[in-house]
C-alpha cells in the first residue's frame, strides 16, 4: 500500500511539472469587424490664393498704407499714388464733356431750323442733310466725352491701390517717392490667402488600379468623395486638428513618376499650416465589411518576403503554436488587414515568441489591444522619409 501511494504521488508531481513547462503566450482572437481603409500619401501645402499687387496707373507713390506681414482684408487701401495729375485729367475730361454738350445743343437747334426751312425751299436739300449729319456727329462726340470722363474718374480711383483678396501681405518692394507705371512687370507686394489651404498629394497609379479592382470585385465598399474626410499629419509626426475634403483628383498620370495628383481643401484658422510645408494625408479608400486585423507584431516574414503568423491549433489534446502563411493587403494603424490564411475565431500569438519554437505546445492567454504596445515610430525618420518621397528619392 505504501508503494502504491508513493507511485501515485510521483505521477501527480510529473503532471504538475509538465504543466509548468508549457510556456504561456499572449494571443488575440480574430473577430470580423467593419473597418474603414486608408492610404497614407505624401503631400505639400499650397496657398489657397496668391495675388501680386501691381499699379494700374502711372505716378509717384505717395504713401504706404499697410504694415508688412500683417493680415489685410479685401478692398483695403495699400498704397496711395499722388493724385494731382490724375485729378487734372479728370477736370479736363469734364470740361471737354461740357463743350460737347453745348455743341450738341447748338447742332440740334440748327438741324431743327434746317428741317423747317427745307420744307418751304428756303435752303437746299443738300444743306439740310449736312445740318442733320452735323447733329449726329455732335451726339457721338458727346458720348465719347462721357467715356473720357469715366476713364479719368476710374484712373483717379486707381490712384488708391487696394487689396484684391484677403490674406497676409508680404514685404513691400517700393517705398514712398518711387515712380511706378501702369501694369509694370515687378509687383509692388504679394498677398497670400492661407485660410483655407490646399494640400496636394500624390497616389501611385498601381495603387489606384488595385483599388479600382477591389471596388469592382466588391471586396471594399467605395466611399463617396463628398463625405470623404482627409486627416493631415504634420512633418513632426503630430496630427493636424482640422480635417480636409477632397476637391480634385488628377485626370492625367505623371509619366516620369507613375503617379496622379490629388488636392484637398483644409481649414487653417490659426495659420498653423504654411505654404510649402511637407505633410502626410490619410485618405479613406473604402470600407471592408468583415475585416480581420492582425497586430503587426504578430507577423514575421521569411527570406522570400512571405508573411506568416503563429496560430493556436489543438492536436491530440494539446494546444500547439503552428506557423501559418497569410496574405496581407495593407496596414491599418498598428495592424495588418488579412486577405487570406486566417479566419474568424483564430488565436494568433502576439507575445512570448522567445519562450517556444513553432510547433511546440503552449498555453494561450487572451490579450486585449491595451495589453501590448507597438514599437514607437521615430518622427524625425518619418519626416526624412517623407521629404525623400516628395523629392523623388533625392
C-alpha positions in Angstrom: 0.0 0.0 0.0 2.8 2.4 0.8 4.4 1.7 -2.5 1.2 2.4 -4.4 0.9 5.7 -2.5 4.4 6.7 -3.4 3.8 5.9 -7.1 0.6 7.9 -7.1 2.3 11.0 -5.6 5.1 10.8 -8.2 2.7 10.7 -11.1 1.0 13.9 -9.8 4.3 15.7 -9.4 5.3 14.8 -13.0 2.0 16.1 -14.4 2.4 19.4 -12.5 5.9 19.7 -13.7 4.9 19.1 -17.3 2.2 21.7 -17.0 4.6 24.2 -15.6 7.0 23.5 -18.5 4.4 24.5 -21.1 5.0 28.2 -21.8 2.3 30.8 -21.6 1.9 33.0 -24.7 -0.3 36.0 -25.3 -2.8 35.7 -28.1 -5.6 37.7 -29.7 -8.8 36.2 -31.0 -9.6 37.5 -34.5 -13.0 38.9 -34.8 -14.6 40.3 -38.1 -15.3 44.0 -37.9 -16.3 46.8 -40.2 -13.1 48.7 -41.0 -12.6 51.9 -42.9 -9.4 51.6 -45.0 -7.0 54.4 -45.6 -4.0 55.3 -47.7 -1.2 57.5 -46.3 0.2 59.7 -49.1 3.0 62.3 -49.1 1.9 65.9 -49.9 2.8 69.5 -49.7 0.7 72.5 -48.7 -0.2 75.3 -51.2 -1.7 78.7 -50.7 -5.4 78.9 -51.5 -4.8 82.2 -53.4 -1.8 84.3 -54.2 -2.3 87.8 -55.6 0.6 90.0 -56.9 -0.3 93.7 -56.4 0.6 96.0 -59.4 -0.4 99.6 -60.2 -3.0 100.2 -62.9 -1.9 103.9 -63.4 1.4 105.6 -63.5 2.6 108.0 -60.9 4.7 108.6 -57.7 4.0 106.5 -54.6 2.8 109.0 -52.0 2.0 106.7 -49.0 2.3 103.1 -48.0 -0.9 102.3 -46.0 -0.2 98.8 -44.6 2.1 97.1 -42.2 4.3 94.4 -43.8 3.5 90.9 -42.7 0.0 91.8 -41.4 -3.3 90.5 -42.4 -5.3 92.6 -44.8 -8.9 92.5 -45.9 -10.2 92.6 -49.4 -10.5 96.2 -50.6 -8.2 97.6 -48.0 -6.0 100.5 -49.2 -2.3 99.5 -49.6 -0.7 102.4 -51.5 -1.7 106.0 -52.5 -0.3 107.3 -55.8 0.0 111.1 -56.0 -3.5 112.1 -57.5 -2.8 115.7 -58.7 -2.1 114.8 -62.4 -5.0 112.3 -62.5 -7.3 114.9 -61.0 -6.3 117.4 -63.6 -7.0 114.8 -66.3 -10.5 114.3 -64.9 -11.1 118.1 -64.8 -10.0 118.3 -68.5 -12.3 115.5 -69.5 -15.2 117.1 -67.6 -14.6 120.4 -69.5 -14.5 118.6 -72.8 -17.8 116.9 -71.9 -19.4 120.3 -71.1 -18.1 121.6 -74.5 -19.5 118.6 -76.3 -22.9 119.1 -74.6 -23.0 122.7 -75.8 -22.0 121.8 -79.3 -24.7 119.1 -79.5 -27.4 121.6 -78.3 -26.3 124.1 -81.0 -26.3 121.5 -83.7 -29.7 120.1 -82.7 -31.3 123.6 -82.9 -29.7 124.2 -86.3 -30.9 120.9 -87.6 -34.4 121.6 -86.4 -34.4 125.0 -88.2 -33.0 123.4 -91.3 -35.8 120.8 -91.4 -38.4 123.6 -91.3 -36.6 125.7 -94.0 -36.2 122.9 -96.4 -40.0 122.3 -96.5 -40.5 125.8 -98.0 -37.5 125.5 -100.2 -35.6 128.3 -98.3 -32.5 126.1 -98.3 -31.3 123.3 -100.5 -31.8 119.6 -99.5 -28.0 119.2 -99.5 -27.6 121.9 -96.9 -30.3 120.3 -94.7 -28.6 116.9 -95.0 -25.3 118.4 -93.9 -27.0 120.0 -90.8 -28.7 116.8 -89.8 -25.3 114.9 -90.1 -23.6 117.6 -88.0 -26.1 117.0 -85.3 -25.4 113.2 -85.3 -21.7 113.8 -85.2 -22.2 116.1 -82.2 -24.2 113.4 -80.4 -21.3 110.9 -81.0 -18.8 113.3 -79.7 -20.8 113.8 -76.6 -20.8 110.1 -75.9 -17.0 109.9 -76.4 -16.6 112.8 -74.0 -18.7 111.0 -71.4 -16.5 107.9 -71.8 -13.4 110.0 -71.4 -14.7 111.4 -68.1 -15.5 107.9 -66.9 -12.0 106.7 -67.8 -10.4 109.7 -66.0 -12.6 109.0 -62.9 -11.5 105.3 -62.9 -7.9 106.3 -63.2 -8.2 108.6 -60.3 -9.8 105.8 -58.3 -6.9 103.6 -59.2 -4.5 106.0 -57.5 -5.7 104.3 -54.4 -4.2 100.8 -54.8 -6.4 98.3 -52.9 -6.0 94.6 -51.8 -7.6 92.3 -54.4 -8.0 89.5 -51.9 -7.9 89.0 -48.1 -4.8 87.4 -46.6 -1.4 88.0 -45.2 0.7 90.6 -47.0 4.4 90.3 -47.8 7.2 92.8 -47.9 6.8 96.0 -50.0 9.1 96.2 -53.0 8.7 100.0 -53.3 8.9 103.0 -50.9 7.2 106.4 -50.9 8.7 108.5 -53.7 9.2 105.7 -56.1 7.9 106.0 -59.7 5.5 103.2 -60.8 4.0 102.6 -64.2 0.7 101.0 -65.2 0.8 97.2 -65.4 4.5 97.0 -64.7 6.4 93.7 -64.6 7.6 93.9 -61.0 4.9 93.5 -58.3 4.6 96.1 -55.5 3.9 93.4 -53.0 2.2 90.0 -52.7 -0.9 88.8 -50.7 -1.2 85.1 -49.7 -4.5 83.7 -48.6 -3.8 80.8 -46.2 -7.3 80.0 -44.8 -8.3 77.6 -46.1 -5.2 75.9 -47.5 -4.7 73.4 -50.4 -2.8 70.1 -49.8 -1.6 68.5 -53.0 -0.6 64.8 -52.6 0.2 62.0 -55.0 -1.0 58.5 -55.3 0.7 55.8 -57.4 -1.2 54.6 -60.5 -0.6 50.9 -59.4 -2.3 51.5 -56.1 -5.1 53.3 -57.9 -5.7 50.4 -60.3 -5.7 47.9 -57.5 -8.2 50.0 -55.5 -10.5 50.1 -58.6 -10.3 46.3 -58.9 -11.1 45.9 -55.3 -14.2 48.2 -55.7 -15.3 46.3 -58.8 -14.9 42.9 -57.1 -16.9 44.0 -54.1 -14.1 43.4 -51.6 -14.4 47.0 -50.4 -17.3 49.5 -50.4 -16.5 52.7 -52.2 -16.6 55.9 -50.1 -18.4 58.9 -51.6 -15.9 61.7 -52.3 -18.4 64.3 -50.9 -18.3 62.6 -47.5 -14.6 61.8 -47.6 -12.7 63.3 -44.6 -8.9 63.6 -45.1 -6.7 63.6 -42.0 -3.4 65.5 -42.1 -0.3 64.6 -40.3 2.4 67.3 -39.9 6.1 67.0 -40.6 7.0 66.4 -37.0 4.5 63.4 -36.8 1.8 65.3 -34.9 -1.8 65.2 -36.0 -3.3 68.4 -37.5 -6.5 69.2 -35.6 -8.7 70.0 -38.7 -9.8 67.6 -41.4 -9.9 68.4 -45.1 -12.1 67.5 -48.0 -11.1 66.1 -51.4 -11.6 68.7 -54.1 -9.8 67.4 -57.1 -8.4 64.1 -58.5 -5.9 64.3 -61.3 -7.0 63.0 -64.8 -3.5 62.6 -66.2 -0.8 60.4 -64.8 2.8 61.8 -64.4 4.8 59.7 -66.9 8.0 60.1 -65.0 6.8 59.2 -61.5 3.8 57.0 -62.3 1.5 59.0 -60.0 -1.6 61.1 -60.1 -2.1 64.3 -58.1 -5.0 64.8 -55.7 -5.9 68.0 -53.9 -7.7 68.6 -50.6 -9.0 71.8 -49.0 -8.1 72.1 -45.4 -9.2 74.8 -42.9 -6.4 76.8 -41.4 -8.0 79.3 -39.0 -4.9 79.7 -36.8 -2.3 79.8 -39.5 -0.6 76.6 -38.4 -0.1 75.5 -42.0 2.3 77.5 -44.1 2.7 77.2 -47.9 5.3 74.7 -48.9 5.2 72.5 -45.8 5.6 68.7 -46.1 2.6 66.8 -44.7 1.1 63.3 -45.0 -2.6 62.9 -45.9 -4.6 59.9 -44.7 -7.1 59.3 -47.5 -10.1 57.0 -46.9 -10.2 54.4 -49.8 -13.0 52.0 -48.9 -14.9 50.1 -46.3 -14.2 46.4 -45.5 -17.4 44.9 -44.1 -15.8 41.8 -42.5 -12.2 42.7 -42.0 -9.8 40.6 -40.0 -7.0 42.6 -38.4 -3.7 41.0 -37.3 -1.4 43.0 -35.0 1.8 43.9 -36.9 4.0 42.4 -34.1 2.4 39.0 -34.7 3.6 38.9 -38.3 7.1 37.7 -39.4 8.5 37.2 -42.9 10.8 34.6 -44.3 13.7 35.2 -46.7 11.3 35.3 -49.7 9.2 38.0 -48.0 6.2 35.7 -47.4 4.2 36.7 -44.3 3.5 34.2 -41.6 1.8 34.1 -38.2 1.6 31.6 -35.3 -1.9 30.3 -34.8 -3.0 28.1 -31.9 -4.2 24.6 -33.1 -5.4 21.8 -30.9 -3.8 18.4 -31.7 -4.2 15.3 -29.5 -5.5 17.4 -26.6 -2.5 19.8 -26.7 -2.5 23.3 -28.0 0.3 23.9 -30.4 1.6 27.2 -31.9 1.6 26.4 -35.6 3.2 28.6 -38.3 0.7 29.6 -41.0 1.3 31.7 -44.1 -1.1 34.7 -44.6 -1.8 37.2 -47.4 -1.9 40.8 -46.2 -3.2 43.7 -48.2 -2.4 46.9 -46.3 -1.6 48.4 -42.9 -4.4 49.7 -40.8 -2.9 51.7 -37.9 -0.8 49.2 -36.0 -2.5 46.2 -37.6 -2.4 44.3 -40.9 -5.5 43.7 -42.9 -5.6 39.9 -43.8 -6.9 38.8 -47.1 -6.5 35.0 -46.6 -4.7 32.5 -44.3 -6.7 33.1 -41.2 -10.4 33.1 -40.3 -12.7 34.5 -37.6 -12.0 32.9 -34.2 -8.4 32.0 -34.8 -6.0 32.7 -31.9 -2.9 34.5 -33.1 0.2 34.7 -31.0 1.3 38.3 -30.2 3.6 37.9 -27.2 6.0 35.3 -25.8 7.8 34.2 -29.0 11.1 33.7 -27.2 9.6 31.0 -24.9 8.9 28.3 -27.6 9.6 27.1 -31.1 6.9 26.8 -33.8 5.0 23.5 -33.5 5.5 23.2 -29.7 2.8 23.1 -27.1 1.8 26.4 -25.4 -0.7 27.8 -23.0 -2.6 30.6 -24.8 -3.7 33.6 -22.7 -6.1 36.1 -24.5 -4.9 39.7 -24.5 -6.7 43.0 -25.3 -5.2 45.7 -27.5 -4.3 47.7 -24.4 -2.1 44.8 -23.2 0.6 45.2 -25.8 2.2 48.2 -27.4 3.7 48.6 -30.8 7.2 49.9 -31.3 7.5 53.7 -31.2 8.0 55.5 -34.5 10.9 57.9 -34.9 9.1 61.1 -36.0 12.4 62.6 -37.4 13.0 59.5 -39.5 9.4 59.6 -40.8 9.9 63.3 -41.7 13.1 62.5 -43.6 11.4 59.6 -45.5 8.5 62.0 -46.4 10.9 64.5 -47.9 12.7 61.8 -49.8 9.4 60.6 -51.3 8.4 64.1 -52.3 11.7 64.8 -53.9 11.8 61.6 -55.9 14.3 59.8 -53.6 16.9 62.6 -53.8 
